[in-house]
Structure formats: structure tokens, C-alpha cells
């Protein structure tokens, strides 16, 4: 019951403000910068949709090489 109540606060608009979505590689790279500046040496990304193969290819070609 409490989970259902809390989940009403998680809207598409609210999520879009805190999660990088889309095909702009620069936006995805920029999302890692605060963590890099804080001293983290590893990061994690997750696909929240059915195009997980495309996301892996995109990160492998467009995002991760510039972070290494």
C-alpha cells in the first residue's frame, strides 16, 4: 500500500528531470561529470526501455570512449 502511494509521485515529467534520456551523447557524458569530479572511478548506466542493444552500442561508440 505504501509503495503504491509513493509511486504516484514518480511521474514521467519528474523522471525526465533527473534521468538522461535520448540520443544526445554529450548529455549522457555530462551526466557522469559530477561523479567523476567527486572521485568516482566507475559508473553505471541502465536502459529503461526495450532498446537495450541500441543503448549498449550507443554507449560503446559515443559515450564511454570519451570518459575513459
HUKA-V390623 format. One record per pair of residues at least 12 apart in sequence whose ideal C-beta (glycine too) atoms are under 6 Angstrom apart, sorted by sequence separation. I is the first residue (numbers start at 1). GAP is how many residues later the second one is. D is the distance in Angstrom with one decimal. If there is no record, write none. Layout:
BEGIN
I,GAP,D ; I,GAP,D
END
This chain:
BEGIN
29,34,5.7 ; 28,35,4.7 ; 32,35,5.8 ; 25,37,3.9 ; 29,37,5.6 ; 25,38,5.5
END
